[in-house]
């Protein structure tokens, strides 16, 4: 099965999976609610994340009575909230001395990890706690 962000579903399949008419997907694309990628022939390609967003748009519209402009703003604010959460987590690493060990996550982003989760030694002096240590594998 394709990943959540893989843009593989043509509009007819995405519409069926979202429980909508393809014309509705085109309308939402024009309004900027869901922005699929474009194939070489200019056909829209949707991801599972896009389809989940389409379902959320439908739920907000039908169940909650939110208009499309309101839905667009809700989606924008949710996106901003997720981005801010990631930024706060990143910045916490700079103020929390117990989390000043960094690694790369599967997406390649630099993230802080708990010192106890690593195999590094415990700092013994104030200078050790504030030091930035770069590790390079030894060349053999």
N, CA, C and O atoms as a MOPAC input file, in Angstrom:
PM7 MOZYME 1SCF
protein

 N      0.85100 1    -1.18600 1     0.00000 1
 C      0.00000 1     0.00000 1     0.00000 1
 C      0.88900 1     1.23800 1     0.00000 1
 O      1.90600 1     1.25500 1     0.69300 1
 N      0.53400 1     2.27500 1    -0.75700 1
 C      1.35700 1     3.48100 1    -0.83400 1
 C      1.36100 1     4.22800 1     0.49300 1
 O      0.44700 1     4.09300 1     1.30600 1
 N      2.41800 1     5.02300 1     0.69300 1
 C      2.52300 1     5.83000 1     1.89800 1
 C      1.44600 1     6.89700 1     1.95300 1
 O      0.77200 1     7.17500 1     0.96100 1
 N      1.29800 1     7.48400 1     3.12100 1
 C      0.24100 1     8.47700 1     3.34600 1
 C      0.36900 1     9.70000 1     2.44100 1
 O     -0.63600 1    10.32200 1     2.09600 1
 N      1.59500 1    10.04900 1     2.05600 1
 C      1.80700 1    11.24600 1     1.23900 1
 C      2.05900 1    10.94400 1    -0.23400 1
 O      2.26700 1    11.86300 1    -1.02500 1
 N      2.04500 1     9.66600 1    -0.61000 1
 C      2.27400 1     9.30200 1    -2.01700 1
 C      1.06800 1     9.72700 1    -2.84900 1
 O     -0.06200 1     9.31700 1    -2.58300 1
 N      1.32400 1    10.54700 1    -3.84800 1
 C      0.25100 1    11.07500 1    -4.70400 1
 C      0.02000 1    10.08700 1    -5.84700 1
 O      0.60900 1    10.22000 1    -6.92000 1
 N     -0.83400 1     9.10400 1    -5.61100 1
 C     -1.01100 1     8.03400 1    -6.58800 1
 C     -2.44200 1     7.84400 1    -7.08700 1
 O     -2.65200 1     7.17800 1    -8.10100 1
 N     -3.42300 1     8.41300 1    -6.40100 1
 C     -4.81500 1     8.14500 1    -6.74600 1
 C     -5.34500 1     9.16000 1    -7.76400 1
 O     -5.26500 1    10.36900 1    -7.54700 1
 N     -5.88300 1     8.65600 1    -8.87000 1
 C     -6.50900 1     9.53300 1    -9.85500 1
 C     -7.80300 1    10.06500 1    -9.25500 1
 O     -8.28700 1     9.55000 1    -8.24800 1
 N     -8.35000 1    11.07900 1    -9.86700 1
 C     -9.49300 1    11.78400 1    -9.28300 1
 C    -10.71200 1    10.87300 1    -9.07800 1
 O    -11.41500 1    11.00400 1    -8.07600 1
 N    -10.96400 1     9.96500 1   -10.00200 1
 C    -12.13400 1     9.08800 1    -9.85400 1
 C    -11.99300 1     8.16300 1    -8.65300 1
 O    -12.96200 1     7.92600 1    -7.93100 1
 N    -10.79000 1     7.64100 1    -8.43700 1
 C    -10.55700 1     6.75500 1    -7.29100 1
 C    -10.59700 1     7.55700 1    -5.99600 1
 O    -11.21000 1     7.13100 1    -5.01700 1
 N     -9.94600 1     8.71400 1    -5.99000 1
 C     -9.95500 1     9.56400 1    -4.79200 1
 C    -11.37500 1     9.97900 1    -4.42600 1
 O    -11.74000 1     9.98700 1    -3.25100 1
 N    -12.16900 1    10.32100 1    -5.42500 1
 C    -13.55800 1    10.71500 1    -5.17500 1
 C    -14.34100 1     9.55900 1    -4.56600 1
 O    -15.12200 1     9.75300 1    -3.63400 1
 N    -14.13300 1     8.37200 1    -5.08800 1
 C    -14.83400 1     7.19400 1    -4.54800 1
 C    -14.39500 1     6.92300 1    -3.11200 1
 O    -15.22900 1     6.65500 1    -2.24700 1
 N    -13.08800 1     6.99300 1    -2.85700 1
 C    -12.58600 1     6.74300 1    -1.50200 1
 C    -13.06700 1     7.80200 1    -0.50900 1
 O    -13.26500 1     7.50500 1     0.66900 1
 N    -13.25500 1     9.02600 1    -0.97900 1
 C    -13.72100 1    10.11000 1    -0.11400 1
 C    -15.24300 1    10.17200 1    -0.03900 1
 O    -15.79500 1    10.90600 1     0.78200 1
 N    -15.92200 1     9.41000 1    -0.88700 1
 C    -17.38000 1     9.43500 1    -0.90100 1
 C    -17.95100 1    10.69700 1    -1.51700 1
 O    -18.97200 1    11.21300 1    -1.06200 1
 N    -17.28500 1    11.19400 1    -2.55800 1
 C    -17.69700 1    12.44000 1    -3.20800 1
 C    -17.73100 1    12.26200 1    -4.71500 1
 O    -17.24500 1    11.26800 1    -5.25400 1
 N    -18.30900 1    13.23500 1    -5.37400 1
 C    -18.30800 1    13.26600 1    -6.83900 1
 C    -16.98900 1    13.89700 1    -7.29800 1
 O    -16.50100 1    14.82000 1    -6.64600 1
 N    -16.39700 1    13.42100 1    -8.40700 1
 C    -15.14400 1    14.02000 1    -8.88800 1
 C    -15.21900 1    15.53200 1    -9.08500 1
 O    -14.22800 1    16.23200 1    -8.87600 1
 N    -16.38100 1    16.04000 1    -9.48400 1
 C    -16.51800 1    17.48600 1    -9.68000 1
 C    -16.32500 1    18.24200 1    -8.36400 1
 O    -15.81600 1    19.36200 1    -8.35100 1
 N    -16.73400 1    17.62400 1    -7.26900 1
 C    -16.53700 1    18.24400 1    -5.95100 1
 C    -15.04700 1    18.37600 1    -5.65800 1
 O    -14.61100 1    19.39500 1    -5.12400 1
 N    -14.26300 1    17.35700 1    -6.00000 1
 C    -12.81400 1    17.41400 1    -5.79800 1
 C    -12.19300 1    18.53200 1    -6.63700 1
 O    -11.29300 1    19.23500 1    -6.17800 1
 N    -12.68000 1    18.68700 1    -7.86400 1
 C    -12.17900 1    19.77100 1    -8.72100 1
 C    -12.49200 1    21.13200 1    -8.09700 1
 O    -11.65900 1    22.03800 1    -8.10300 1
 N    -13.69800 1    21.25800 1    -7.56400 1
 C    -14.11300 1    22.50600 1    -6.90700 1
 C    -13.22500 1    22.78700 1    -5.69600 1
 O    -12.76500 1    23.91500 1    -5.51800 1
 N    -12.98100 1    21.78200 1    -4.87100 1
 C    -12.14100 1    21.96300 1    -3.68500 1
 C    -10.71000 1    22.31700 1    -4.08200 1
 O    -10.04000 1    23.07300 1    -3.37800 1
 N    -10.23900 1    21.77300 1    -5.20600 1
 C     -8.91000 1    22.11900 1    -5.71000 1
 C     -8.88600 1    23.59700 1    -6.10700 1
 O     -7.95200 1    24.31700 1    -5.75500 1
 N     -9.90600 1    24.05000 1    -6.83600 1
 C     -9.98300 1    25.46400 1    -7.24000 1
 C    -10.02400 1    26.39500 1    -6.03600 1
 O     -9.45600 1    27.48600 1    -6.07000 1
 N    -10.69800 1    25.96100 1    -4.96800 1
 C    -10.81800 1    26.78500 1    -3.76100 1
 C     -9.58100 1    26.69600 1    -2.86800 1
 O     -9.43900 1    27.47500 1    -1.92600 1
 N     -8.69200 1    25.75400 1    -3.16000 1
 C     -7.47900 1    25.58800 1    -2.36500 1
 C     -7.67600 1    24.80500 1    -1.08400 1
 O     -6.83700 1    24.86700 1    -0.18600 1
 N     -8.78100 1    24.06200 1    -0.98600 1
 C     -9.01600 1    23.24800 1     0.20900 1
 C     -8.11400 1    22.01600 1     0.21500 1
 O     -7.56700 1    21.64800 1     1.25400 1
 N     -7.96600 1    21.39900 1    -0.91400 1
 C     -7.09200 1    20.24500 1    -1.09900 1
 C     -6.35900 1    20.48400 1    -2.40900 1
 O     -6.98000 1    20.75800 1    -3.43500 1
 N     -5.04000 1    20.37900 1    -2.37000 1
 C     -4.25400 1    20.64300 1    -3.56700 1
 C     -3.52000 1    19.38000 1    -3.99200 1
 O     -2.45900 1    19.06400 1    -3.45200 1
 N     -4.08000 1    18.65600 1    -4.95600 1
 C     -3.40900 1    17.44500 1    -5.43100 1
 C     -2.20800 1    17.81300 1    -6.29900 1
 O     -2.08300 1    18.94300 1    -6.77000 1
 N     -1.33300 1    16.83600 1    -6.49800 1
 C     -0.24000 1    17.08900 1    -7.44000 1
 C     -0.78100 1    16.85000 1    -8.84400 1
 O     -1.89700 1    16.35900 1    -9.01400 1
 N      0.00700 1    17.19700 1    -9.83200 1
 C     -0.40200 1    17.02200 1   -11.22600 1
 C      0.51700 1    16.01900 1   -11.90100 1
 O      1.74000 1    16.08500 1   -11.77400 1
 N     -0.09000 1    15.09800 1   -12.61300 1
 C      0.67100 1    14.13100 1   -13.40100 1
 C      1.15300 1    14.83100 1   -14.67200 1
 O      0.75400 1    15.96100 1   -14.95200 1
 N      1.99600 1    14.16800 1   -15.42300 1
 C      2.55000 1    14.78100 1   -16.63500 1
 C      1.45700 1    15.19600 1   -17.61500 1
 O      1.62300 1    16.18000 1   -18.33500 1
 N      0.35800 1    14.47600 1   -17.65600 1
 C     -0.75500 1    14.82800 1   -18.53900 1
 C     -1.71600 1    15.81000 1   -17.90600 1
 O     -2.83200 1    15.98600 1   -18.39200 1
 N     -1.29200 1    16.46100 1   -16.81000 1
 C     -2.06000 1    17.45900 1   -16.06000 1
 C     -3.19600 1    16.85400 1   -15.23700 1
 O     -3.99200 1    17.59200 1   -14.65700 1
 N     -3.28400 1    15.53400 1   -15.17600 1
 C     -4.30400 1    14.90100 1   -14.34300 1
 C     -3.95600 1    15.02100 1   -12.86800 1
 O     -2.78600 1    14.97000 1   -12.48800 1
 N     -4.97400 1    15.18000 1   -12.05100 1
 C     -4.75900 1    15.31200 1   -10.60600 1
 C     -4.40000 1    13.95600 1   -10.00900 1
 O     -4.91500 1    12.92000 1   -10.42700 1
 N     -3.50300 1    13.98500 1    -9.01800 1
 C     -3.12600 1    12.78900 1    -8.27000 1
 C     -3.25800 1    13.10100 1    -6.78400 1
 O     -2.70700 1    14.09200 1    -6.30500 1
 N     -3.98000 1    12.26700 1    -6.06400 1
 C     -4.26900 1    12.47900 1    -4.65000 1
 C     -3.54200 1    11.45100 1    -3.79200 1
 O     -3.29300 1    10.32500 1    -4.22200 1
 N     -3.20800 1    11.85900 1    -2.57500 1
 C     -2.59000 1    10.97000 1    -1.59400 1
 C     -3.64500 1    10.53600 1    -0.57900 1
 O     -4.76400 1    11.04900 1    -0.57500 1
 N     -3.27600 1     9.58600 1     0.27800 1
 C     -4.18200 1     9.18900 1     1.36100 1
 C     -4.42100 1    10.36900 1     2.31100 1
 O     -5.51400 1    10.52000 1     2.85700 1
 N     -3.40700 1    11.19000 1     2.50000 1
 C     -3.57600 1    12.38700 1     3.34400 1
 C     -4.59600 1    13.33800 1     2.71100 1
 O     -5.43000 1    13.90900 1     3.41400 1
 N     -4.53000 1    13.50900 1     1.38300 1
 C     -5.50800 1    14.35100 1     0.67400 1
 C     -6.92000 1    13.79500 1     0.86700 1
 O     -7.86700 1    14.54500 1     1.10100 1
 N     -7.04500 1    12.48600 1     0.76600 1
 C     -8.36400 1    11.85200 1     0.90100 1
 C     -8.89800 1    12.03300 1     2.31100 1
 O    -10.09100 1    12.27700 1     2.49600 1
 N     -8.02600 1    11.91700 1     3.31100 1
 C     -8.44700 1    12.16400 1     4.69600 1
 C     -8.90400 1    13.61700 1     4.85500 1
 O     -9.87900 1    13.88800 1     5.55700 1
 N     -8.21200 1    14.53800 1     4.21500 1
 C     -8.60400 1    15.95200 1     4.26900 1
 C     -9.96000 1    16.15100 1     3.59700 1
 O    -10.80000 1    16.89700 1     4.10000 1
 N    -10.17200 1    15.49100 1     2.47500 1
 C    -11.47500 1    15.58200 1     1.79400 1
 C    -12.59900 1    15.09400 1     2.70400 1
 O    -13.67100 1    15.69700 1     2.75600 1
 N    -12.35200 1    14.02100 1     3.40800 1
 C    -13.36600 1    13.49600 1     4.33900 1
 C    -13.63000 1    14.48400 1     5.46700 1
 O    -14.77100 1    14.66200 1     5.89400 1
 N    -12.55500 1    15.13200 1     5.95200 1
 C    -12.71700 1    16.12700 1     7.01700 1
 C    -13.49100 1    17.33800 1     6.50200 1
 O    -14.32800 1    17.88000 1     7.22300 1
 N    -13.23000 1    17.76900 1     5.27800 1
 C    -13.98300 1    18.87300 1     4.66700 1
 C    -15.46400 1    18.50200 1     4.61200 1
 O    -16.32600 1    19.30700 1     4.96400 1
 N    -15.74800 1    17.29500 1     4.17400 1
 C    -17.13500 1    16.84400 1     4.08500 1
 C    -17.78800 1    16.80600 1     5.46800 1
 O    -18.93700 1    17.22100 1     5.61900 1
 N    -17.06900 1    16.31500 1     6.47300 1
 C    -17.60800 1    16.23900 1     7.83700 1
 C    -17.90200 1    17.63300 1     8.38100 1
 O    -18.97300 1    17.87700 1     8.93600 1
 N    -16.94400 1    18.54900 1     8.21900 1
 C    -17.14600 1    19.90800 1     8.71400 1
 C    -18.31400 1    20.59000 1     8.01600 1
 O    -19.07600 1    21.32700 1     8.64200 1
 N    -18.45100 1    20.34200 1     6.72900 1
 C    -19.52400 1    20.95800 1     5.95000 1
 C    -20.88400 1    20.37500 1     6.30900 1
 O    -21.82100 1    21.11100 1     6.61800 1
 N    -20.98600 1    19.05600 1     6.26600 1
 C    -22.29100 1    18.40700 1     6.44200 1
 C    -22.69800 1    18.26300 1     7.90800 1
 O    -23.84800 1    18.53200 1     8.25600 1
 N    -21.77400 1    17.84300 1     8.76900 1
 C    -22.12300 1    17.56700 1    10.16200 1
 C    -22.06900 1    18.81400 1    11.05100 1
 O    -22.86400 1    18.96100 1    11.97900 1
 N    -21.12300 1    19.70600 1    10.75400 1
 C    -20.92600 1    20.87200 1    11.60900 1
 C    -21.51900 1    22.15000 1    11.01200 1
 O    -21.64200 1    23.15600 1    11.71000 1
 N    -21.88600 1    22.11900 1     9.73200 1
 C    -22.49400 1    23.28600 1     9.10200 1
 C    -21.53400 1    24.42700 1     8.81200 1
 O    -21.95200 1    25.57900 1     8.70100 1
 N    -20.24800 1    24.11400 1     8.68700 1
 C    -19.24600 1    25.14700 1     8.41900 1
 C    -19.19700 1    25.40100 1     6.91600 1
 O    -19.19400 1    24.45200 1     6.13100 1
 N    -19.15800 1    26.67400 1     6.50400 1
 C    -19.07300 1    26.97600 1     5.07200 1
 C    -17.64700 1    26.72500 1     4.57500 1
 O    -16.73300 1    26.52800 1     5.37600 1
 N    -17.46300 1    26.73300 1     3.26600 1
 C    -16.17300 1    26.37500 1     2.69200 1
 C    -15.07000 1    27.36600 1     3.05300 1
 O    -13.92100 1    26.96500 1     3.24000 1
 N    -15.40000 1    28.64400 1     3.15400 1
 C    -14.39700 1    29.63000 1     3.57600 1
 C    -13.94400 1    29.33200 1     5.00600 1
 O    -12.75700 1    29.42900 1     5.31900 1
 N    -14.88000 1    28.97500 1     5.85800 1
 C    -14.54700 1    28.62300 1     7.24100 1
 C    -13.70400 1    27.36100 1     7.30300 1
 O    -12.76700 1    27.26900 1     8.09600 1
 N    -14.03800 1    26.38900 1     6.46500 1
 C    -13.27800 1    25.13800 1     6.42000 1
 C    -11.84800 1    25.41000 1     5.97100 1
 O    -10.89900 1    24.85600 1     6.52500 1
 N    -11.70400 1    26.26100 1     4.97200 1
 C    -10.35900 1    26.58800 1     4.49100 1
 C     -9.54100 1    27.20600 1     5.61600 1
 O     -8.36900 1    26.87000 1     5.78500 1
 N    -10.14100 1    28.09800 1     6.38000 1
 C     -9.42900 1    28.73600 1     7.49500 1
 C     -9.09200 1    27.73000 1     8.58500 1
 O     -8.00300 1    27.78000 1     9.15800 1
 N    -10.01000 1    26.81900 1     8.87600 1
 C     -9.76000 1    25.77200 1     9.87400 1
 C     -8.56400 1    24.92400 1     9.44600 1
 O     -7.67800 1    24.64700 1    10.25500 1
 N     -8.53600 1    24.51400 1     8.18800 1
 C     -7.42900 1    23.68700 1     7.68400 1
 C     -6.10600 1    24.44100 1     7.75000 1
 O     -5.07700 1    23.86500 1     8.10400 1
 N     -6.13200 1    25.73900 1     7.40900 1
 C     -4.91300 1    26.55300 1     7.50000 1
 C     -4.42400 1    26.63800 1     8.94200 1
 O     -3.23100 1    26.49500 1     9.20900 1
 N     -5.34800 1    26.86900 1     9.86800 1
 C     -4.96600 1    26.98700 1    11.27700 1
 C     -4.45700 1    25.65900 1    11.83500 1
 O     -3.52200 1    25.64300 1    12.63600 1
 N     -5.06100 1    24.55100 1    11.42300 1
 C     -4.57500 1    23.24100 1    11.86400 1
 C     -3.16200 1    22.99300 1    11.34000 1
 O     -2.32400 1    22.44300 1    12.05500 1
 N     -2.89800 1    23.39100 1    10.11100 1
 C     -1.55300 1    23.25400 1     9.54900 1
 C     -0.54400 1    24.09800 1    10.30900 1
 O      0.56100 1    23.64400 1    10.60500 1
 N     -0.93100 1    25.33000 1    10.62500 1
 C     -0.05200 1    26.21100 1    11.39500 1
 C      0.20300 1    25.64100 1    12.78600 1
 O      1.32500 1    25.69900 1    13.28800 1
 N     -0.84000 1    25.08800 1    13.40800 1
 C     -0.70300 1    24.50300 1    14.73700 1
 C      0.29700 1    23.35100 1    14.72800 1
 O      1.14500 1    23.26400 1    15.61600 1
 N      0.21100 1    22.47700 1    13.74600 1
 C      1.16000 1    21.36100 1    13.64500 1
 C      2.57700 1    21.86100 1    13.45200 1
 O      3.51300 1    21.33700 1    14.05600 1
 N      2.74000 1    22.87100 1    12.61400 1
 C      4.06500 1    23.44300 1    12.38500 1
 C      4.61000 1    24.06600 1    13.67500 1
 O      5.78800 1    23.90100 1    13.99000 1
 N      3.77300 1    24.77000 1    14.41200 1
 C      4.20300 1    25.39100 1    15.66500 1
 C      4.53800 1    24.34300 1    16.72500 1
 O      5.47800 1    24.53000 1    17.49800 1
 N      3.79100 1    23.25800 1    16.77100 1
 C      4.09800 1    22.17700 1    17.71300 1
 C      5.48500 1    21.60600 1    17.43800 1
 O      6.25900 1    21.36100 1    18.36300 1
 N      5.79300 1    21.39600 1    16.15600 1
 C      7.12100 1    20.88400 1    15.80200 1
 C      8.20400 1    21.89000 1    16.18600 1
 O      9.27000 1    21.51000 1    16.67100 1
 N      7.92300 1    23.17100 1    15.96600 1
 C      8.89600 1    24.20500 1    16.28700 1
 C      9.11800 1    24.29300 1    17.79700 1
 O     10.25600 1    24.43900 1    18.24100 1
 N      8.05900 1    24.20800 1    18.58300 1
 C      8.18700 1    24.25000 1    20.04200 1
 C      9.01600 1    23.06900 1    20.52100 1
 O      9.90100 1    23.23800 1    21.36000 1
 N      8.74800 1    21.90000 1    20.01400 1
 C      9.51100 1    20.71100 1    20.40600 1
 C     10.98500 1    20.88200 1    20.06700 1
 O     11.85700 1    20.51200 1    20.85200 1
 N     11.25400 1    21.43700 1    18.90900 1
 C     12.63100 1    21.69100 1    18.49700 1
 C     13.30400 1    22.68700 1    19.43500 1
 O     14.44000 1    22.47500 1    19.85900 1
 N     12.60200 1    23.77300 1    19.76000 1
 C     13.17600 1    24.81200 1    20.60900 1
 C     13.34700 1    24.36100 1    22.05700 1
 O     14.25300 1    24.82900 1    22.74600 1
 N     12.49400 1    23.46400 1    22.52100 1
 C     12.63500 1    22.93700 1    23.88100 1
 C     13.98700 1    22.26900 1    24.07400 1
 O     14.53300 1    22.27500 1    25.17700 1
 N     14.51800 1    21.70500 1    23.02700 1
 C     15.81100 1    21.04300 1    23.12500 1
 C     16.90900 1    22.01400 1    23.52900 1
 O     17.90600 1    21.60500 1    24.12500 1
 N     16.74300 1    23.28200 1    23.21700 1
 C     17.76700 1    24.27100 1    23.54600 1
 C     17.67400 1    24.77400 1    24.97800 1
 O     18.65400 1    25.30300 1    25.50300 1
 N     16.54000 1    24.62500 1    25.61400 1
 C     16.38500 1    25.10900 1    26.98400 1
 C     16.36700 1    23.98300 1    28.00800 1
 O     16.51000 1    24.25100 1    29.20100 1
 N     16.20000 1    22.76500 1    27.59700 1
 C     16.15200 1    21.61600 1    28.50000 1
 C     17.49200 1    20.89000 1    28.44100 1
 O     17.74500 1    20.14600 1    27.49300 1
 N     18.36000 1    21.09200 1    29.44100 1
 C     19.69600 1    20.49900 1    29.38700 1
 C     19.67500 1    18.97100 1    29.28200 1
 O     20.62400 1    18.38000 1    28.76700 1
 N     18.63800 1    18.34300 1    29.74800 1
 C     18.56600 1    16.88500 1    29.67700 1
 C     18.23800 1    16.36200 1    28.29200 1
 O     18.19200 1    15.15000 1    28.08200 1
 N     18.00900 1    17.25900 1    27.34900 1
 C     17.61300 1    16.82500 1    26.00700 1
 C     18.51600 1    17.40900 1    24.93600 1
 O     18.05900 1    17.64200 1    23.81700 1
 N     19.75700 1    17.64600 1    25.23600 1
 C     20.63700 1    18.30000 1    24.27800 1
 C     21.47600 1    17.32800 1    23.46800 1
 O     22.61700 1    17.63000 1    23.11800 1
 N     20.93700 1    16.20600 1    23.18100 1
 C     21.57200 1    15.27400 1    22.25500 1
 C     20.68900 1    15.24400 1    21.02300 1
 O     19.46900 1    15.11900 1    21.13100 1
 N     21.29300 1    15.35700 1    19.86500 1
 C     20.53400 1    15.47800 1    18.64100 1
 C     20.76700 1    14.27900 1    17.72900 1
 O     21.83400 1    13.66500 1    17.74100 1
 N     19.75700 1    13.96600 1    16.95000 1
 C     19.83900 1    12.90800 1    15.95900 1
 C     18.96000 1    13.30500 1    14.78900 1
 O     18.28800 1    14.33500 1    14.83700 1
 N     18.95800 1    12.51400 1    13.76200 1
 C     18.08000 1    12.77300 1    12.61400 1
 C     16.92800 1    11.78500 1    12.65900 1
 O     17.13300 1    10.59100 1    12.87500 1
 N     15.70700 1    12.28700 1    12.45300 1
 C     14.55800 1    11.39700 1    12.41000 1
 C     14.44800 1    10.79700 1    11.00200 1
 O     15.22700 1    11.16500 1    10.12200 1
 N     13.50800 1     9.89400 1    10.77500 1
 C     13.40800 1     9.24900 1     9.45600 1
 C     13.20600 1    10.21200 1     8.29000 1
 O     13.52700 1     9.87400 1     7.15100 1
 N     12.67100 1    11.42700 1     8.56300 1
 C     12.48100 1    12.40700 1     7.48900 1
 C     13.72700 1    13.24700 1     7.25100 1
 O     13.77700 1    14.03200 1     6.30400 1
 N     14.75200 1    13.08400 1     8.12100 1
 C     15.97300 1    13.85500 1     7.96600 1
 C     16.00600 1    15.12200 1     8.80400 1
 O     16.98200 1    15.87000 1     8.75300 1
 N     14.94300 1    15.37700 1     9.58200 1
 C     14.91600 1    16.55400 1    10.44800 1
 C     15.78800 1    16.30000 1    11.67000 1
 O     15.85700 1    15.17600 1    12.16600 1
 N     16.45100 1    17.34200 1    12.15300 1
 C     17.24800 1    17.23400 1    13.36600 1
 C     16.30000 1    17.30100 1    14.55400 1
 O     15.48500 1    18.21900 1    14.65300 1
 N     16.40600 1    16.33000 1    15.45500 1
 C     15.55100 1    16.27700 1    16.63200 1
 C     16.40500 1    16.02100 1    17.86700 1
 O     17.47800 1    15.42400 1    17.78500 1
 N     15.91300 1    16.47900 1    19.00400 1
 C     16.60000 1    16.23200 1    20.27000 1
 C     16.10100 1    14.91100 1    20.84200 1
 O     14.93200 1    14.55800 1    20.68800 1
 N     16.98700 1    14.19600 1    21.49400 1
 C     16.60700 1    12.94200 1    22.15400 1
 C     17.00900 1    13.03100 1    23.61300 1
 O     17.91900 1    13.78000 1    23.97000 1
 N     16.32900 1    12.26500 1    24.45600 1
 C     16.66700 1    12.26000 1    25.87300 1
 C     18.06600 1    11.70500 1    26.06500 1
 O     18.47400 1    10.75700 1    25.39400 1
 N     18.78200 1    12.30200 1    26.97500 1
 C     20.14400 1    11.87000 1    27.26200 1
 C     20.14700 1    10.41700 1    27.70900 1
 O     21.07400 1     9.67500 1    27.38400 1
 N     19.11800 1     9.99500 1    28.45400 1
 C     19.06200 1     8.61500 1    28.93700 1
 C     18.85500 1     7.62300 1    27.80600 1
 O     19.18900 1     6.44500 1    27.93600 1
 N     18.30000 1     8.10300 1    26.68900 1
 C     18.07200 1     7.21000 1    25.55800 1
 C     19.34700 1     6.98200 1    24.75900 1
 O     19.41100 1     6.08300 1    23.92200 1
 N     20.34500 1     7.78900 1    25.01800 1
 C     21.58900 1     7.63900 1    24.27500 1
 C     22.58100 1     6.83400 1    25.09400 1
 O     22.33900 1     6.53100 1    26.26200 1
 N     23.68100 1     6.49500 1    24.48300 1
 C     24.72500 1     5.76000 1    25.18600 1
 C     25.87600 1     6.67900 1    25.56900 1
 O     26.98500 1     6.21200 1    25.83000 1
 N     25.61900 1     7.98300 1    25.60400 1
 C     26.68900 1     8.92700 1    25.93000 1
 C     26.90800 1     8.97100 1    27.43000 1
 O     26.04600 1     8.56500 1    28.21000 1
 N     28.07400 1     9.46900 1    27.82400 1
 C     28.39200 1     9.58300 1    29.24000 1
 C     27.64200 1    10.76600 1    29.83700 1
 O     27.24800 1    11.68900 1    29.12400 1
 N     27.45400 1    10.73000 1    31.12100 1
 C     26.82200 1    11.82800 1    31.83700 1
 C     27.82100 1    12.97800 1    31.97500 1
 O     28.99200 1    12.73600 1    32.26800 1
 N     27.38200 1    14.22800 1    31.76900 1
 C     28.30600 1    15.33900 1    31.96900 1
 C     28.66400 1    15.45400 1    33.44000 1
 O     27.81400 1    15.25900 1    34.30900 1
 N     29.90400 1    15.76500 1    33.71300 1
 C     30.35100 1    15.84300 1    35.09200 1
 C     30.60900 1    17.27100 1    35.54400 1
 O     30.62500 1    17.55100 1    36.74200 1
 N     30.80900 1    18.17000 1    34.60000 1
 C     31.05800 1    19.56500 1    34.96200 1
 C     30.07600 1    20.46800 1    34.24500 1
 O     29.39400 1    20.05300 1    33.30800 1
 N     30.01400 1    21.70800 1    34.70000 1
 C     29.15800 1    22.68600 1    34.04000 1
 C     29.58900 1    22.87100 1    32.59800 1
 O     28.74600 1    23.00900 1    31.71200 1
 N     30.88700 1    22.87700 1    32.35300 1
 C     31.38900 1    23.03500 1    30.98300 1
 C     30.93200 1    21.87200 1    30.10600 1
 O     30.59300 1    22.07100 1    28.94000 1
 N     30.91800 1    20.65300 1    30.66300 1
 C     30.45500 1    19.48900 1    29.89800 1
 C     28.97900 1    19.62500 1    29.54200 1
 O     28.56500 1    19.24600 1    28.44600 1
 N     28.19300 1    20.15900 1    30.45500 1
 C     26.76000 1    20.29100 1    30.20700 1
 C     26.46000 1    21.29500 1    29.09800 1
 O     25.46900 1    21.15000 1    28.38200 1
 N     27.29600 1    22.29700 1    28.95400 1
 C     27.06300 1    23.34500 1    27.97300 1
 C     27.79700 1    23.09200 1    26.66000 1
 O     27.59400 1    23.82000 1    25.68800 1
 N     28.63600 1    22.08100 1    26.62300 1
 C     29.45600 1    21.84200 1    25.43600 1
 C     28.63700 1    21.23300 1    24.31100 1
 O     27.70600 1    20.45900 1    24.53400 1
 N     29.00700 1    21.60200 1    23.11700 1
 C     28.44300 1    20.97500 1    21.93100 1
 C     29.48600 1    19.99900 1    21.42900 1
 O     30.63300 1    20.38300 1    21.19700 1
 N     29.11000 1    18.75700 1    21.25900 1
 C     30.05900 1    17.72900 1    20.85800 1
 C     29.65000 1    17.19100 1    19.50700 1
 O     28.51100 1    16.76400 1    19.31100 1
 N     30.57500 1    17.21300 1    18.58700 1
 C     30.35200 1    16.61700 1    17.27500 1
 C     31.04500 1    15.27000 1    17.25000 1
 O     32.18800 1    15.15500 1    17.69400 1
 N     30.39500 1    14.27800 1    16.75500 1
 C     30.97600 1    12.94900 1    16.67000 1
 C     31.22200 1    12.62300 1    15.21700 1
 O     30.35400 1    12.79700 1    14.36300 1
 N     32.39400 1    12.16000 1    14.96200 1
 C     32.73000 1    11.70200 1    13.62500 1
 C     33.27800 1    10.30100 1    13.73300 1
 O     34.09700 1    10.02900 1    14.61100 1
 N     32.85000 1     9.40300 1    12.86700 1
 C     33.39400 1     8.04400 1    12.94700 1
 C     34.88900 1     8.07900 1    12.62900 1
 O     35.34300 1     8.86400 1    11.79600 1
 N     35.63100 1     7.22600 1    13.29800 1
 C     37.06500 1     7.19100 1    13.03700 1
 C     37.31500 1     6.59500 1    11.66200 1
 O     36.63800 1     5.65800 1    11.23800 1
 N     38.28300 1     7.14800 1    10.98600 1
 C     38.61800 1     6.60600 1     9.66300 1
 C     39.63400 1     5.49400 1     9.85500 1
 O     40.67100 1     5.68800 1    10.48900 1
 N     39.34000 1     4.36900 1     9.32200 1
 C     40.22000 1     3.19300 1     9.48900 1
 C     40.91700 1     2.85600 1     8.22600 1
 O     41.69200 1     1.90000 1     8.18600 1

